[in-house]
């Protein structure tokens, strides 16, 4: 039925036209929505590429520089030659042909054992000492000059003292690890104790808490991030020291293995050892970083 609006006769829209227009609207919305999905997919992939591409490009740049050096220097092995040697080396990493001829796996294991002993002793002494230095001003004034004097001493300077006292290379290497890895734990733990808010200590005095409860309920949760930072720094120092100490003391260990391969002029094995030392140090540090992230203030307080 025709209708007149302002003197103009308009015919009613046919049902077919209405259906077509109604069906066209969802189709148009679907077409318009497709580019948005593509944009969202691109945006979601961007963080992945940003996290993966830079490390790959860095490794590629390192390999390229390595290849250029190998081309310019005939005695320097190329990446491909080093990779082939690494495959042979790790095909049997735990062979034993004598006390001074063992696979790289046994050498890494021997170094890790020395690091574990020296680092464990340093943690057992350094962390409680850091609590005491940070808690009591008298002890802080007593030990601060000693720490300031001994902390800058090179790790290898302590090795002759260990050889003189212990008369053996193995305990001397552990002594070097102990004396060099103790300082980060002492200093960071003491700083953490000193930075505990004074309000917490005032509440402890009002409640008449014992010293044990002050340490376990107030100091330890607040100091834990500082303490773990010191532990992470100490493990890196310990791993650096053991490699240098084993080069001088000999025996079984990754440091001695590097020096022995240099005496044999086996440069590919030296490069493999450098990569292995870096990877082991990175793994140790990442383990401690993950532990530090797991223990937050709220987790410890509960």
C-alpha positions in Angstrom: 0.0 0.0 0.0 1.4 3.4 -1.1 2.0 6.1 1.5 2.3 9.8 1.0 4.9 11.7 3.0 5.1 15.5 2.4 3.4 15.1 -0.9 5.6 12.4 -2.2 4.2 9.0 -2.8 6.5 6.2 -1.6 6.0 2.5 -2.2 6.5 0.1 0.7 9.7 -1.8 0.7 9.4 -5.3 -0.6 10.0 -8.2 1.8 12.8 -9.5 -0.5 14.6 -6.2 -0.3 14.3 -6.2 3.5 15.7 -9.7 3.7 18.6 -8.8 1.3 19.5 -5.7 3.3 19.2 -7.6 6.6 21.5 -10.3 5.3 23.9 -7.8 3.9 24.5 -6.2 7.3 26.0 -9.3 9.0 28.1 -10.0 5.9 29.5 -6.5 6.0 30.3 -6.8 9.7 32.1 -10.1 9.1 34.1 -8.6 6.3 34.9 -5.6 8.5 35.9 -7.9 11.3 38.5 -9.9 9.3 41.2 -7.1 9.2 40.8 -6.6 13.0 41.6 -10.3 13.6 44.7 -10.0 11.4 45.8 -7.0 13.3 45.3 -8.8 16.6 47.3 -11.7 15.3 50.1 -9.5 14.2 50.1 -7.7 17.6 50.2 -11.0 19.5 53.1 -12.3 17.5 55.2 -9.1 18.0 56.3 -9.9 21.6 57.3 -13.4 20.4 59.5 -12.0 17.7 61.0 -9.3 19.9 62.0 -11.9 22.5 63.4 -14.5 20.0 64.9 -12.4 17.2 67.4 -10.3 19.2 69.1 -13.3 20.8 69.3 -15.1 17.5 70.7 -12.1 15.8 73.3 -11.7 18.6 74.4 -15.3 18.3 74.5 -15.0 14.5 76.7 -11.9 14.8 79.1 -13.7 17.2 79.3 -16.7 14.8 80.0 -14.3 11.9 82.8 -12.6 13.7 84.2 -16.0 14.7 84.1 -17.1 11.1 85.9 -13.9 9.9 88.7 -14.5 12.6 89.0 -18.1 11.5 89.4 -17.0 7.8 92.0 -14.4 8.7 93.9 -16.7 11.1 94.8 -20.2 9.9 95.5 -21.6 13.3 92.1 -20.5 14.7 89.3 -23.1 14.2 86.1 -22.2 12.4 82.7 -22.7 13.9 82.0 -25.7 11.8 85.3 -27.4 12.8 84.6 -26.6 16.5 81.1 -28.0 16.2 82.4 -31.3 14.8 84.9 -31.5 17.6 82.1 -30.8 20.1 80.0 -33.7 18.7 83.0 -36.1 19.1 83.8 -34.7 22.6 80.2 -35.1 23.9 79.6 -38.5 22.3 81.6 -39.9 25.3 81.9 -37.2 28.0 82.5 -39.6 30.9 85.4 -41.8 29.6 88.3 -42.6 31.9 91.8 -43.5 30.7 93.8 -42.5 33.7 93.9 -39.9 36.5 94.7 -37.0 34.2 92.9 -38.3 31.1 89.1 -38.1 31.7 86.1 -36.9 29.8 84.9 -33.4 30.0 81.8 -34.5 32.0 84.1 -35.7 34.8 86.0 -32.5 34.8 82.8 -30.4 35.0 81.6 -32.6 37.8 84.8 -32.2 39.8 84.6 -28.4 39.4 81.0 -28.3 40.5 81.8 -30.4 43.6 84.5 -28.0 44.7 82.2 -25.0 44.0 79.4 -26.7 46.1 81.7 -27.3 49.1 83.4 -23.8 49.0 80.1 -22.0 48.3 78.2 -24.0 51.0 80.8 -23.1 53.6 80.7 -19.4 52.6 76.9 -19.4 52.9 77.0 -21.1 56.2 79.4 -18.5 57.6 78.6 -15.4 55.5 74.8 -15.2 55.9 74.7 -15.5 59.8 77.7 -13.1 60.0 75.8 -10.6 57.8 72.8 -10.8 60.1 75.0 -10.1 63.1 76.9 -7.2 61.4 73.6 -5.6 60.3 71.9 -6.2 63.7 74.6 -4.9 66.1 76.4 -1.6 65.5 79.4 -2.8 67.6 80.0 -5.8 65.3 79.4 -3.6 62.3 82.2 -1.2 63.4 84.4 -4.2 64.2 84.1 -6.1 60.9 83.7 -3.2 58.4 87.4 -2.4 58.2 88.3 -6.1 57.8 85.8 -6.5 54.9 86.9 -3.3 53.2 90.5 -4.4 53.4 90.0 -8.0 52.2 87.2 -7.7 49.7 89.2 -6.1 46.9 92.0 -8.8 47.0 92.2 -10.9 43.9 91.0 -14.5 44.2 94.2 -16.0 43.0 96.1 -14.1 45.7 94.5 -16.4 48.3 95.6 -19.6 46.5 99.2 -19.6 47.8 97.9 -19.1 51.3 95.7 -22.1 50.9 98.5 -24.2 49.5 100.7 -23.2 52.4 98.1 -24.0 55.1 96.5 -27.1 53.6 99.5 -28.6 51.8 97.2 -29.8 49.0 95.7 -28.4 45.8 92.1 -29.6 46.4 91.4 -27.9 49.8 93.4 -24.8 48.6 91.0 -24.4 45.7 88.0 -24.8 48.0 89.6 -22.2 50.3 89.9 -19.7 47.4 86.2 -20.2 46.6 85.2 -19.8 50.2 87.1 -16.6 50.9 86.1 -14.9 47.6 82.4 -15.8 47.6 81.7 -15.0 51.2 81.9 -11.2 50.8 78.8 -10.7 48.6 76.7 -12.7 51.0 78.0 -10.8 54.1 77.6 -7.4 52.6 74.2 -7.8 51.0 72.7 -9.6 54.1 74.1 -6.8 56.4 72.6 -4.1 54.1 69.3 -5.8 54.1 69.2 -6.0 57.9 70.1 -2.3 58.2 67.3 -1.3 55.8 64.6 -3.0 57.8 62.1 -0.2 58.8 62.6 1.0 62.3 58.8 0.8 62.9 59.0 -3.0 62.7 61.7 -3.0 65.4 59.7 -0.7 67.6 56.8 -3.0 67.4 59.0 -5.9 68.3 60.2 -4.0 71.4 56.6 -3.2 72.4 55.6 -6.8 72.1 58.8 -7.9 73.9 59.7 -10.4 71.2 62.7 -12.6 71.7 65.8 -12.2 69.4 64.9 -15.5 67.7 61.4 -14.3 66.8 62.8 -10.9 65.7 65.1 -12.7 63.3 62.6 -15.3 62.0 59.4 -13.1 61.9 60.8 -9.6 61.0 64.3 -9.7 59.8 64.4 -12.8 57.6 61.3 -11.9 55.4 62.6 -8.4 54.9 66.3 -9.4 54.3 65.5 -12.4 52.0 65.7 -10.4 48.7 69.0 -8.9 49.6 70.3 -12.2 50.8 69.4 -14.0 47.6 71.1 -11.2 45.6 74.3 -11.8 47.5 74.0 -15.6 47.0 73.6 -15.0 43.2 76.6 -12.8 43.1 78.6 -15.2 45.2 77.9 -18.2 42.9 79.1 -16.3 39.9 82.3 -15.4 41.8 82.8 -19.0 42.9 82.5 -20.4 39.4 85.1 -17.8 38.1 87.5 -18.6 40.9 87.4 -22.4 40.4 88.4 -22.2 36.8 91.4 -20.0 37.5 92.4 -21.9 40.5 92.3 -25.3 38.7 94.6 -23.9 36.0 97.3 -23.4 38.6 96.7 -26.4 40.9 96.1 -29.1 38.3 94.3 -32.4 38.9 90.7 -33.0 37.6 88.5 -30.0 36.8 87.4 -27.9 33.9 90.1 -25.3 34.5 92.8 -27.9 34.5 91.2 -29.4 31.3 91.5 -26.1 29.6 95.1 -25.7 30.5 95.9 -29.3 29.5 94.3 -28.8 26.1 96.4 -25.6 25.6 99.5 -27.6 26.3 98.3 -30.0 23.6 97.6 -27.0 21.3 94.0 -28.3 20.9 92.3 -24.9 20.3 88.9 -26.3 19.3 88.6 -28.0 22.7 89.6 -24.7 24.4 86.8 -22.9 22.7 84.3 -25.7 23.6 85.4 -25.4 27.2 84.8 -21.7 27.2 81.3 -22.2 25.9 80.7 -24.9 28.5 82.0 -22.7 31.3 79.7 -19.9 30.2 76.7 -22.2 29.9 77.2 -23.8 33.4 77.6 -20.4 35.0 74.5 -19.2 33.2 72.5 -22.2 34.4 73.7 -21.7 38.0 72.7 -18.1 38.0 69.3 -18.7 36.4 68.5 -21.3 39.1 69.2 -18.8 41.8 67.2 -16.1 39.9 64.2 -18.4 39.7 64.5 -19.2 43.4 64.7 -15.4 44.2 61.6 -14.8 42.1 59.7 -17.6 43.9 60.3 -16.3 47.4 58.5 -13.0 47.7 57.7 -11.1 50.9 54.1 -12.4 50.9 55.2 -16.0 50.4 57.7 -15.9 53.3 55.2 -14.1 55.6 52.5 -16.7 55.3 
